[in-house]
């Protein structure tokens, strides 16, 4: 059974094979995949590709947040293409933070999301709010102001962080109380790395980010869920902190980022945390042949398996990834 296999895999128990998840292809990629695989719906595609996992995010539903004033949640309410005037960029006091119109968890609605969750079938269910507080704060302050204020106005950064994270914490509490054992893993993400290193210093990570990452991990465990943390980029330096915080599985293993290759991850962390991802999308999946993709999947499985879920190193597969290479991912897991 797929659901139980992934649970055991993430728990670092013996399993008969590695897991597989295609990821969540970009909206422009779906027509290409459907044409190649002869499918018409996402469920048909995932059945065909033999996915083990489904990802259901309550905040992604149009009826998931119903503010009478029409305001949207963080992700949909801020346009990342128009960062000239982030709403809190000039904020210098905690009072200004408090005055901002923050989302209200009373406006959350989970009906459609819960209905989809109940129809999932024998797949491992990753869910919970995406809880991307780092990105939300970047949107609210502007990334340069965010990083600068860590030094010049740390109390403002802490206040904004607490406001954003407190909303997500309460949103997760309400959602998990209703979802119960329909959810298997709390999957949430904050991209804390660049191609070569952390996006901020380790001290700033420890002060502003790690406490809430730890608290969200504890929240997932308290509800009986495994915790899968997403972070793109080179985050090797903080993986020990994530393990100490209780994170069960790390995603997406950006293969070409510094020290995120399979050999280094296996040397330093194999047996201490489960892995999801690791198949390069920067070069291999876009420019390689299906044979090269299959060979790399088999290599990575030998190094990081068996407690590995094979998946692209960027889950939002872009249209420049040939569908034959997506097919090769699955074949390498199930037919070799």
NUVEX-117029 format. One record per residue (C-alpha): residue number from 1; residue in three letters; chain; y, z, x. Coordinates in steps of 0.5 Angstrom, whole numbers, plus 500, padded with zeros to 3 digits. Layout:
N
n: NUM | res: Ala | chain: A | y: Y | z: Z | x: X
...
This chain:
336
n: 1 | res: Unk | chain: A | y: 500 | z: 500 | x: 500
n: 2 | res: Unk | chain: A | y: 507 | z: 498 | x: 503
n: 3 | res: Unk | chain: A | y: 511 | z: 504 | x: 501
n: 4 | res: Unk | chain: A | y: 506 | z: 509 | x: 504
n: 5 | res: Unk | chain: A | y: 505 | z: 505 | x: 510
n: 6 | res: Unk | chain: A | y: 513 | z: 505 | x: 511
n: 7 | res: Unk | chain: A | y: 513 | z: 512 | x: 510
n: 8 | res: Unk | chain: A | y: 508 | z: 514 | x: 515
n: 9 | res: Unk | chain: A | y: 511 | z: 509 | x: 520
n: 10 | res: Unk | chain: A | y: 517 | z: 512 | x: 520
n: 11 | res: Unk | chain: A | y: 514 | z: 519 | x: 520
n: 12 | res: Unk | chain: A | y: 511 | z: 517 | x: 527
n: 13 | res: Unk | chain: A | y: 504 | z: 517 | x: 524
n: 14 | res: Unk | chain: A | y: 498 | z: 512 | x: 526
n: 15 | res: Unk | chain: A | y: 499 | z: 506 | x: 522
n: 16 | res: Unk | chain: A | y: 495 | z: 499 | x: 522
n: 17 | res: Unk | chain: A | y: 501 | z: 495 | x: 523
n: 18 | res: Unk | chain: A | y: 508 | z: 494 | x: 524
n: 19 | res: Unk | chain: A | y: 513 | z: 494 | x: 518
n: 20 | res: Unk | chain: A | y: 517 | z: 488 | x: 516
n: 21 | res: Unk | chain: A | y: 524 | z: 487 | x: 513
n: 22 | res: Unk | chain: A | y: 528 | z: 481 | x: 512
n: 23 | res: Unk | chain: A | y: 534 | z: 484 | x: 512
n: 24 | res: Unk | chain: A | y: 540 | z: 483 | x: 507
n: 25 | res: Unk | chain: A | y: 542 | z: 476 | x: 508
n: 26 | res: Unk | chain: A | y: 549 | z: 474 | x: 507
n: 27 | res: Unk | chain: A | y: 551 | z: 471 | x: 500
n: 28 | res: Unk | chain: A | y: 552 | z: 464 | x: 503
n: 29 | res: Unk | chain: A | y: 545 | z: 464 | x: 506
n: 30 | res: Unk | chain: A | y: 541 | z: 465 | x: 500
n: 31 | res: Unk | chain: A | y: 541 | z: 458 | x: 497
n: 32 | res: Unk | chain: A | y: 539 | z: 455 | x: 504
n: 33 | res: Unk | chain: A | y: 533 | z: 460 | x: 504
n: 34 | res: Unk | chain: A | y: 531 | z: 459 | x: 497
n: 35 | res: Unk | chain: A | y: 531 | z: 451 | x: 498
n: 36 | res: Unk | chain: A | y: 526 | z: 452 | x: 504
n: 37 | res: Unk | chain: A | y: 522 | z: 457 | x: 501
n: 38 | res: Unk | chain: A | y: 522 | z: 454 | x: 494
n: 39 | res: Unk | chain: A | y: 524 | z: 460 | x: 491
n: 40 | res: Unk | chain: A | y: 529 | z: 462 | x: 486
n: 41 | res: Unk | chain: A | y: 531 | z: 469 | x: 486
n: 42 | res: Unk | chain: A | y: 531 | z: 475 | x: 491
n: 43 | res: Unk | chain: A | y: 525 | z: 478 | x: 489
n: 44 | res: Unk | chain: A | y: 521 | z: 471 | x: 489
n: 45 | res: Unk | chain: A | y: 523 | z: 470 | x: 496
n: 46 | res: Unk | chain: A | y: 522 | z: 477 | x: 498
n: 47 | res: Unk | chain: A | y: 515 | z: 477 | x: 495
n: 48 | res: Unk | chain: A | y: 514 | z: 470 | x: 499
n: 49 | res: Unk | chain: A | y: 516 | z: 473 | x: 506
n: 50 | res: Unk | chain: A | y: 512 | z: 479 | x: 505
n: 51 | res: Unk | chain: A | y: 517 | z: 484 | x: 505
n: 52 | res: Unk | chain: A | y: 515 | z: 492 | x: 506
n: 53 | res: Unk | chain: A | y: 522 | z: 494 | x: 504
n: 54 | res: Unk | chain: A | y: 528 | z: 494 | x: 499
n: 55 | res: Unk | chain: A | y: 535 | z: 496 | x: 499
n: 56 | res: Unk | chain: A | y: 539 | z: 498 | x: 493
n: 57 | res: Unk | chain: A | y: 546 | z: 501 | x: 494
n: 58 | res: Unk | chain: A | y: 549 | z: 504 | x: 488
n: 59 | res: Unk | chain: A | y: 556 | z: 502 | x: 490
n: 60 | res: Unk | chain: A | y: 554 | z: 495 | x: 490
n: 61 | res: Unk | chain: A | y: 554 | z: 495 | x: 483
n: 62 | res: Unk | chain: A | y: 560 | z: 492 | x: 479
n: 63 | res: Unk | chain: A | y: 559 | z: 498 | x: 474
n: 64 | res: Unk | chain: A | y: 558 | z: 503 | x: 479
n: 65 | res: Unk | chain: A | y: 565 | z: 506 | x: 479
n: 66 | res: Unk | chain: A | y: 569 | z: 506 | x: 473
n: 67 | res: Unk | chain: A | y: 576 | z: 508 | x: 475
n: 68 | res: Unk | chain: A | y: 580 | z: 508 | x: 468
n: 69 | res: Unk | chain: A | y: 586 | z: 506 | x: 473
n: 70 | res: Unk | chain: A | y: 582 | z: 500 | x: 475
n: 71 | res: Unk | chain: A | y: 582 | z: 502 | x: 483
n: 72 | res: Unk | chain: A | y: 576 | z: 501 | x: 487
n: 73 | res: Unk | chain: A | y: 572 | z: 504 | x: 492
n: 74 | res: Unk | chain: A | y: 573 | z: 504 | x: 499
n: 75 | res: Unk | chain: A | y: 569 | z: 498 | x: 501
n: 76 | res: Unk | chain: A | y: 571 | z: 493 | x: 495
n: 77 | res: Unk | chain: A | y: 578 | z: 496 | x: 494
n: 78 | res: Unk | chain: A | y: 581 | z: 495 | x: 501
n: 79 | res: Unk | chain: A | y: 581 | z: 488 | x: 504
n: 80 | res: Unk | chain: A | y: 579 | z: 487 | x: 511
n: 81 | res: Unk | chain: A | y: 583 | z: 481 | x: 512
n: 82 | res: Unk | chain: A | y: 590 | z: 484 | x: 511
n: 83 | res: Unk | chain: A | y: 590 | z: 490 | x: 516
n: 84 | res: Unk | chain: A | y: 598 | z: 489 | x: 517
n: 85 | res: Unk | chain: A | y: 599 | z: 495 | x: 513
n: 86 | res: Unk | chain: A | y: 593 | z: 500 | x: 512
n: 87 | res: Unk | chain: A | y: 595 | z: 505 | x: 507
n: 88 | res: Unk | chain: A | y: 595 | z: 511 | x: 512
n: 89 | res: Unk | chain: A | y: 597 | z: 508 | x: 518
n: 90 | res: Unk | chain: A | y: 604 | z: 512 | x: 518
n: 91 | res: Unk | chain: A | y: 601 | z: 518 | x: 516
n: 92 | res: Unk | chain: A | y: 602 | z: 524 | x: 521
n: 93 | res: Unk | chain: A | y: 601 | z: 530 | x: 516
n: 94 | res: Unk | chain: A | y: 595 | z: 533 | x: 513
n: 95 | res: Unk | chain: A | y: 600 | z: 533 | x: 506
n: 96 | res: Unk | chain: A | y: 600 | z: 526 | x: 507
n: 97 | res: Unk | chain: A | y: 593 | z: 525 | x: 507
n: 98 | res: Unk | chain: A | y: 592 | z: 530 | x: 501
n: 99 | res: Unk | chain: A | y: 597 | z: 526 | x: 497
n: 100 | res: Unk | chain: A | y: 593 | z: 519 | x: 497
n: 101 | res: Unk | chain: A | y: 589 | z: 517 | x: 491
n: 102 | res: Unk | chain: A | y: 582 | z: 519 | x: 493
n: 103 | res: Unk | chain: A | y: 576 | z: 516 | x: 489
n: 104 | res: Unk | chain: A | y: 574 | z: 521 | x: 484
n: 105 | res: Unk | chain: A | y: 566 | z: 522 | x: 483
n: 106 | res: Unk | chain: A | y: 567 | z: 523 | x: 476
n: 107 | res: Unk | chain: A | y: 568 | z: 516 | x: 475
n: 108 | res: Unk | chain: A | y: 561 | z: 514 | x: 478
n: 109 | res: Unk | chain: A | y: 556 | z: 510 | x: 474
n: 110 | res: Unk | chain: A | y: 549 | z: 509 | x: 476
n: 111 | res: Unk | chain: A | y: 545 | z: 506 | x: 470
n: 112 | res: Unk | chain: A | y: 544 | z: 499 | x: 472
n: 113 | res: Unk | chain: A | y: 542 | z: 502 | x: 479
n: 114 | res: Unk | chain: A | y: 537 | z: 507 | x: 477
n: 115 | res: Unk | chain: A | y: 534 | z: 501 | x: 472
n: 116 | res: Unk | chain: A | y: 533 | z: 497 | x: 478
n: 117 | res: Unk | chain: A | y: 530 | z: 502 | x: 482
n: 118 | res: Unk | chain: A | y: 525 | z: 504 | x: 477
n: 119 | res: Unk | chain: A | y: 523 | z: 496 | x: 477
n: 120 | res: Unk | chain: A | y: 522 | z: 496 | x: 485
n: 121 | res: Unk | chain: A | y: 514 | z: 496 | x: 485
n: 122 | res: Unk | chain: A | y: 510 | z: 498 | x: 491
n: 123 | res: Unk | chain: A | y: 516 | z: 497 | x: 496
n: 124 | res: Unk | chain: A | y: 519 | z: 502 | x: 501
n: 125 | res: Unk | chain: A | y: 526 | z: 504 | x: 497
n: 126 | res: Unk | chain: A | y: 532 | z: 505 | x: 502
n: 127 | res: Unk | chain: A | y: 538 | z: 507 | x: 498
n: 128 | res: Unk | chain: A | y: 544 | z: 512 | x: 497
n: 129 | res: Unk | chain: A | y: 551 | z: 511 | x: 498
n: 130 | res: Unk | chain: A | y: 552 | z: 506 | x: 504
n: 131 | res: Unk | chain: A | y: 557 | z: 512 | x: 507
n: 132 | res: Unk | chain: A | y: 560 | z: 508 | x: 512
n: 133 | res: Unk | chain: A | y: 566 | z: 513 | x: 513
n: 134 | res: Unk | chain: A | y: 568 | z: 510 | x: 520
n: 135 | res: Unk | chain: A | y: 569 | z: 503 | x: 517
n: 136 | res: Unk | chain: A | y: 573 | z: 506 | x: 511
n: 137 | res: Unk | chain: A | y: 577 | z: 510 | x: 516
n: 138 | res: Unk | chain: A | y: 579 | z: 504 | x: 520
n: 139 | res: Unk | chain: A | y: 581 | z: 501 | x: 513
n: 140 | res: Unk | chain: A | y: 585 | z: 507 | x: 511
n: 141 | res: Unk | chain: A | y: 589 | z: 508 | x: 518
n: 142 | res: Unk | chain: A | y: 588 | z: 501 | x: 522
n: 143 | res: Unk | chain: A | y: 583 | z: 502 | x: 527
n: 144 | res: Unk | chain: A | y: 588 | z: 502 | x: 533
n: 145 | res: Unk | chain: A | y: 591 | z: 508 | x: 529
n: 146 | res: Unk | chain: A | y: 585 | z: 511 | x: 528
n: 147 | res: Unk | chain: A | y: 583 | z: 511 | x: 535
n: 148 | res: Unk | chain: A | y: 590 | z: 513 | x: 538
n: 149 | res: Unk | chain: A | y: 591 | z: 519 | x: 532
n: 150 | res: Unk | chain: A | y: 584 | z: 522 | x: 535
n: 151 | res: Unk | chain: A | y: 589 | z: 524 | x: 541
n: 152 | res: Unk | chain: A | y: 596 | z: 525 | x: 538
n: 153 | res: Unk | chain: A | y: 594 | z: 527 | x: 531
n: 154 | res: Unk | chain: A | y: 587 | z: 530 | x: 531
n: 155 | res: Unk | chain: A | y: 588 | z: 534 | x: 525
n: 156 | res: Unk | chain: A | y: 590 | z: 528 | x: 521
n: 157 | res: Unk | chain: A | y: 584 | z: 524 | x: 523
n: 158 | res: Unk | chain: A | y: 579 | z: 530 | x: 521
n: 159 | res: Unk | chain: A | y: 583 | z: 531 | x: 514
n: 160 | res: Unk | chain: A | y: 582 | z: 523 | x: 513
n: 161 | res: Unk | chain: A | y: 574 | z: 524 | x: 515
n: 162 | res: Unk | chain: A | y: 573 | z: 530 | x: 511
n: 163 | res: Unk | chain: A | y: 576 | z: 527 | x: 505
n: 164 | res: Unk | chain: A | y: 572 | z: 520 | x: 505
n: 165 | res: Unk | chain: A | y: 566 | z: 524 | x: 507
n: 166 | res: Unk | chain: A | y: 566 | z: 529 | x: 502
n: 167 | res: Unk | chain: A | y: 567 | z: 524 | x: 497
n: 168 | res: Unk | chain: A | y: 560 | z: 520 | x: 499
n: 169 | res: Unk | chain: A | y: 557 | z: 527 | x: 500
n: 170 | res: Unk | chain: A | y: 558 | z: 529 | x: 493
n: 171 | res: Unk | chain: A | y: 557 | z: 522 | x: 490
n: 172 | res: Unk | chain: A | y: 550 | z: 522 | x: 494
n: 173 | res: Unk | chain: A | y: 548 | z: 529 | x: 491
n: 174 | res: Unk | chain: A | y: 549 | z: 526 | x: 484
n: 175 | res: Unk | chain: A | y: 545 | z: 520 | x: 485
n: 176 | res: Unk | chain: A | y: 540 | z: 523 | x: 489
n: 177 | res: Unk | chain: A | y: 539 | z: 528 | x: 483
n: 178 | res: Unk | chain: A | y: 538 | z: 523 | x: 478
n: 179 | res: Unk | chain: A | y: 534 | z: 518 | x: 483
n: 180 | res: Unk | chain: A | y: 529 | z: 523 | x: 485
n: 181 | res: Unk | chain: A | y: 523 | z: 521 | x: 488
n: 182 | res: Unk | chain: A | y: 524 | z: 514 | x: 486
n: 183 | res: Unk | chain: A | y: 528 | z: 514 | x: 493
n: 184 | res: Unk | chain: A | y: 524 | z: 514 | x: 500
n: 185 | res: Unk | chain: A | y: 529 | z: 513 | x: 505
n: 186 | res: Unk | chain: A | y: 537 | z: 515 | x: 505
n: 187 | res: Unk | chain: A | y: 540 | z: 509 | x: 509
n: 188 | res: Unk | chain: A | y: 547 | z: 509 | x: 511
n: 189 | res: Unk | chain: A | y: 551 | z: 506 | x: 516
n: 190 | res: Unk | chain: A | y: 557 | z: 506 | x: 521
n: 191 | res: Unk | chain: A | y: 558 | z: 501 | x: 527
n: 192 | res: Unk | chain: A | y: 559 | z: 506 | x: 533
n: 193 | res: Unk | chain: A | y: 558 | z: 501 | x: 538
n: 194 | res: Unk | chain: A | y: 561 | z: 495 | x: 542
n: 195 | res: Unk | chain: A | y: 557 | z: 490 | x: 546
n: 196 | res: Unk | chain: A | y: 557 | z: 494 | x: 552
n: 197 | res: Unk | chain: A | y: 559 | z: 501 | x: 550
n: 198 | res: Unk | chain: A | y: 561 | z: 506 | x: 544
n: 199 | res: Unk | chain: A | y: 567 | z: 504 | x: 541
n: 200 | res: Unk | chain: A | y: 570 | z: 511 | x: 542
n: 201 | res: Unk | chain: A | y: 569 | z: 516 | x: 547
n: 202 | res: Unk | chain: A | y: 563 | z: 521 | x: 547
n: 203 | res: Unk | chain: A | y: 568 | z: 527 | x: 546
n: 204 | res: Unk | chain: A | y: 571 | z: 524 | x: 540
n: 205 | res: Unk | chain: A | y: 564 | z: 522 | x: 537
n: 206 | res: Unk | chain: A | y: 562 | z: 529 | x: 538
n: 207 | res: Unk | chain: A | y: 569 | z: 532 | x: 535
n: 208 | res: Unk | chain: A | y: 570 | z: 527 | x: 529
n: 209 | res: Unk | chain: A | y: 563 | z: 523 | x: 527
n: 210 | res: Unk | chain: A | y: 557 | z: 527 | x: 529
n: 211 | res: Unk | chain: A | y: 558 | z: 533 | x: 525
n: 212 | res: Unk | chain: A | y: 558 | z: 529 | x: 518
n: 213 | res: Unk | chain: A | y: 553 | z: 525 | x: 521
n: 214 | res: Unk | chain: A | y: 549 | z: 531 | x: 522
n: 215 | res: Unk | chain: A | y: 551 | z: 533 | x: 515
n: 216 | res: Unk | chain: A | y: 549 | z: 527 | x: 511
n: 217 | res: Unk | chain: A | y: 542 | z: 527 | x: 515
n: 218 | res: Unk | chain: A | y: 541 | z: 534 | x: 513
n: 219 | res: Unk | chain: A | y: 543 | z: 532 | x: 506
n: 220 | res: Unk | chain: A | y: 537 | z: 526 | x: 506
n: 221 | res: Unk | chain: A | y: 532 | z: 531 | x: 508
n: 222 | res: Unk | chain: A | y: 534 | z: 536 | x: 503
n: 223 | res: Unk | chain: A | y: 532 | z: 531 | x: 498
n: 224 | res: Unk | chain: A | y: 526 | z: 530 | x: 501
n: 225 | res: Unk | chain: A | y: 528 | z: 523 | x: 504
n: 226 | res: Unk | chain: A | y: 527 | z: 520 | x: 511
n: 227 | res: Unk | chain: A | y: 534 | z: 518 | x: 514
n: 228 | res: Unk | chain: A | y: 535 | z: 511 | x: 517
n: 229 | res: Unk | chain: A | y: 541 | z: 510 | x: 520
n: 230 | res: Unk | chain: A | y: 545 | z: 504 | x: 522
n: 231 | res: Unk | chain: A | y: 549 | z: 503 | x: 527
n: 232 | res: Unk | chain: A | y: 550 | z: 496 | x: 531
n: 233 | res: Unk | chain: A | y: 552 | z: 495 | x: 538
n: 234 | res: Unk | chain: A | y: 551 | z: 499 | x: 544
n: 235 | res: Unk | chain: A | y: 549 | z: 506 | x: 542
n: 236 | res: Unk | chain: A | y: 544 | z: 508 | x: 547
n: 237 | res: Unk | chain: A | y: 549 | z: 514 | x: 550
n: 238 | res: Unk | chain: A | y: 549 | z: 518 | x: 543
n: 239 | res: Unk | chain: A | y: 541 | z: 516 | x: 541
n: 240 | res: Unk | chain: A | y: 539 | z: 523 | x: 544
n: 241 | res: Unk | chain: A | y: 545 | z: 526 | x: 539
n: 242 | res: Unk | chain: A | y: 542 | z: 522 | x: 533
n: 243 | res: Unk | chain: A | y: 535 | z: 525 | x: 535
n: 244 | res: Unk | chain: A | y: 537 | z: 532 | x: 535
n: 245 | res: Unk | chain: A | y: 541 | z: 531 | x: 529
n: 246 | res: Unk | chain: A | y: 534 | z: 529 | x: 525
n: 247 | res: Unk | chain: A | y: 535 | z: 522 | x: 524
n: 248 | res: Unk | chain: A | y: 528 | z: 519 | x: 523
n: 249 | res: Unk | chain: A | y: 529 | z: 512 | x: 524
n: 250 | res: Unk | chain: A | y: 534 | z: 507 | x: 528
n: 251 | res: Unk | chain: A | y: 537 | z: 501 | x: 525
n: 252 | res: Unk | chain: A | y: 538 | z: 495 | x: 527
n: 253 | res: Unk | chain: A | y: 537 | z: 495 | x: 535
n: 254 | res: Unk | chain: A | y: 542 | z: 490 | x: 537
n: 255 | res: Unk | chain: A | y: 538 | z: 487 | x: 542
n: 256 | res: Unk | chain: A | y: 543 | z: 484 | x: 547
n: 257 | res: Unk | chain: A | y: 548 | z: 490 | x: 547
n: 258 | res: Unk | chain: A | y: 548 | z: 494 | x: 553
n: 259 | res: Unk | chain: A | y: 541 | z: 498 | x: 554
n: 260 | res: Unk | chain: A | y: 539 | z: 497 | x: 547
n: 261 | res: Unk | chain: A | y: 533 | z: 492 | x: 549
n: 262 | res: Unk | chain: A | y: 526 | z: 494 | x: 547
n: 263 | res: Unk | chain: A | y: 524 | z: 496 | x: 554
n: 264 | res: Unk | chain: A | y: 530 | z: 501 | x: 555
n: 265 | res: Unk | chain: A | y: 529 | z: 504 | x: 548
n: 266 | res: Unk | chain: A | y: 522 | z: 505 | x: 549
n: 267 | res: Unk | chain: A | y: 522 | z: 508 | x: 556
n: 268 | res: Unk | chain: A | y: 528 | z: 513 | x: 553
n: 269 | res: Unk | chain: A | y: 526 | z: 514 | x: 546
n: 270 | res: Unk | chain: A | y: 519 | z: 512 | x: 544
n: 271 | res: Unk | chain: A | y: 515 | z: 517 | x: 540
n: 272 | res: Unk | chain: A | y: 522 | z: 521 | x: 538
n: 273 | res: Unk | chain: A | y: 524 | z: 516 | x: 533
n: 274 | res: Unk | chain: A | y: 522 | z: 510 | x: 529
n: 275 | res: Unk | chain: A | y: 525 | z: 503 | x: 530
n: 276 | res: Unk | chain: A | y: 528 | z: 498 | x: 525
n: 277 | res: Unk | chain: A | y: 530 | z: 491 | x: 528
n: 278 | res: Unk | chain: A | y: 530 | z: 489 | x: 535
n: 279 | res: Unk | chain: A | y: 530 | z: 481 | x: 534
n: 280 | res: Unk | chain: A | y: 536 | z: 478 | x: 537
n: 281 | res: Unk | chain: A | y: 540 | z: 474 | x: 532
n: 282 | res: Unk | chain: A | y: 546 | z: 473 | x: 537
n: 283 | res: Unk | chain: A | y: 542 | z: 468 | x: 541
n: 284 | res: Unk | chain: A | y: 534 | z: 467 | x: 539
n: 285 | res: Unk | chain: A | y: 534 | z: 467 | x: 531
n: 286 | res: Unk | chain: A | y: 540 | z: 462 | x: 531
n: 287 | res: Unk | chain: A | y: 538 | z: 458 | x: 537
n: 288 | res: Unk | chain: A | y: 531 | z: 459 | x: 539
n: 289 | res: Unk | chain: A | y: 525 | z: 455 | x: 536
n: 290 | res: Unk | chain: A | y: 520 | z: 458 | x: 531
n: 291 | res: Unk | chain: A | y: 515 | z: 459 | x: 537
n: 292 | res: Unk | chain: A | y: 520 | z: 463 | x: 541
n: 293 | res: Unk | chain: A | y: 521 | z: 467 | x: 535
n: 294 | res: Unk | chain: A | y: 514 | z: 469 | x: 534
n: 295 | res: Unk | chain: A | y: 513 | z: 470 | x: 541
n: 296 | res: Unk | chain: A | y: 519 | z: 475 | x: 542
n: 297 | res: Unk | chain: A | y: 517 | z: 479 | x: 535
n: 298 | res: Unk | chain: A | y: 510 | z: 480 | x: 538
n: 299 | res: Unk | chain: A | y: 513 | z: 482 | x: 545
n: 300 | res: Unk | chain: A | y: 517 | z: 487 | x: 542
n: 301 | res: Unk | chain: A | y: 512 | z: 490 | x: 537
n: 302 | res: Unk | chain: A | y: 508 | z: 491 | x: 544
n: 303 | res: Unk | chain: A | y: 513 | z: 495 | x: 547
n: 304 | res: Unk | chain: A | y: 516 | z: 499 | x: 541
n: 305 | res: Unk | chain: A | y: 510 | z: 499 | x: 536
n: 306 | res: Unk | chain: A | y: 507 | z: 501 | x: 532
n: 307 | res: Unk | chain: A | y: 512 | z: 505 | x: 529
n: 308 | res: Unk | chain: A | y: 517 | z: 499 | x: 529
n: 309 | res: Unk | chain: A | y: 519 | z: 495 | x: 523
n: 310 | res: Unk | chain: A | y: 520 | z: 488 | x: 525
n: 311 | res: Unk | chain: A | y: 527 | z: 486 | x: 523
n: 312 | res: Unk | chain: A | y: 533 | z: 482 | x: 525
n: 313 | res: Unk | chain: A | y: 538 | z: 485 | x: 530
n: 314 | res: Unk | chain: A | y: 543 | z: 484 | x: 524
n: 315 | res: Unk | chain: A | y: 541 | z: 485 | x: 517
n: 316 | res: Unk | chain: A | y: 546 | z: 480 | x: 514
n: 317 | res: Unk | chain: A | y: 543 | z: 474 | x: 516
n: 318 | res: Unk | chain: A | y: 548 | z: 468 | x: 517
n: 319 | res: Unk | chain: A | y: 547 | z: 461 | x: 515
n: 320 | res: Unk | chain: A | y: 547 | z: 459 | x: 522
n: 321 | res: Unk | chain: A | y: 540 | z: 462 | x: 522
n: 322 | res: Unk | chain: A | y: 534 | z: 457 | x: 521
n: 323 | res: Unk | chain: A | y: 530 | z: 459 | x: 515
n: 324 | res: Unk | chain: A | y: 524 | z: 456 | x: 519
n: 325 | res: Unk | chain: A | y: 526 | z: 462 | x: 524
n: 326 | res: Unk | chain: A | y: 526 | z: 467 | x: 518
n: 327 | res: Unk | chain: A | y: 519 | z: 465 | x: 516
n: 328 | res: Unk | chain: A | y: 517 | z: 466 | x: 524
n: 329 | res: Unk | chain: A | y: 519 | z: 473 | x: 523
n: 330 | res: Unk | chain: A | y: 514 | z: 474 | x: 518
n: 331 | res: Unk | chain: A | y: 508 | z: 470 | x: 521
n: 332 | res: Unk | chain: A | y: 509 | z: 474 | x: 527
n: 333 | res: Unk | chain: A | y: 508 | z: 481 | x: 523
n: 334 | res: Unk | chain: A | y: 502 | z: 478 | x: 518
n: 335 | res: Unk | chain: A | y: 499 | z: 473 | x: 522
n: 336 | res: Unk | chain: A | y: 498 | z: 474 | x: 529
